[in-house]
Amino acid sequence: MTPAHRIVPYNDIWLDCVNNNLMAILISHHSSFEKLPLTFKTQYWKKLINQTFPEDNFESLLQQGLMLPKVQYDTEQLYHYLRFEDQLIEQSDLPFLDEMIQGALDKQKYVFLDVDRFFYSSGRESGKIHFIHPTFIHGKCAGGAAYTVIEDCLSPGRMHDYQTPLEVIMESTQYLIASGRKVRFIMVSVHEGSIRNFNHEFSIQDSFISELRSNLLEDKVVLLEQYGLHYQLGLQALTDYVEEFEELVGHLNDTSIFALRSSSFAQNHKKNNRLFKLLEDQSSHTNLYKKLAEQSMELSRLWEIYRTTVIKMIASNNRDHDQAIVKLEEIVKKEYNMVQTMKMANEVSKSCAGSRNK
């Protein structure tokens, strides 16, 4: 038996390999959860170039595209609607691992299990790179020899249906335990009471725009201790991106992460477009929200154009970066313009609220 709700890969926006699957779980229980990410707090993050990098891996990060700015979402809301049971797999658990997974599914629970994608039969890491990853298991194939999972192993930032044979799971788990690695087995279930209490009609307060704007303007540097690295936050991260373009983009030897991170900005603006349209529908000052909706769609389009321009530039080994830099400069200018419109919308909202309270 597997959980009764059909799980469909969630690809509206890229959160990360775990949270996209948690979104898929919630949406399978009620379609209104599709709107939940509209209210996720959003920030722009970029690693500082001028800092000491652990293990001297600066060049590797540059070449992979991991120095490029990214959209960071606060997904804490997701965890309000789910329950988690976490344990480590020991050597003595190996003979019973299949039973453990099946037992969780029989109880209408989902499983995240650490699997090394080196042992997969297909995908980017298959037979090439040891990459330990929380594989999302939501069912078992009809024949019983493989589990149905949702993976991003074929294309970065894109979830798809996948089948992982039991023998792959066993081989990976044996390898990880023998290597002294921890193997996490996490069962996930929905919290029915919280789901019933979710605002399925989904209304958004005007004040959310103020918070969104503040996050984008938050010009500060933070240290993530787990990585030992400093990050620039806010729109300043994009301003720095323009200045550091030659170094950040000129050293790329693979465009997959670049494509993913550029697309995440486009996805974020499509998300914001939906948010602004909802506010337009429920607000008395619709013109400003209509303008914000238009600005967000234009920015989404510009990020996609920029992504395509750079990928073509790299593919053709073109060292003339001027066209791409001009497009990035246009994007940053319009990002700041949209923040200015947010300020106007917030001021009008406060003025209307003050009038109603008199």
Order of alpha helices (4+ residues) and beta strands (2+ residues): alpha-beta-alpha-beta-beta-alpha-beta-beta-beta-beta-alpha-beta-alpha-alpha-beta-beta-alpha-alpha-alpha-alpha-alpha
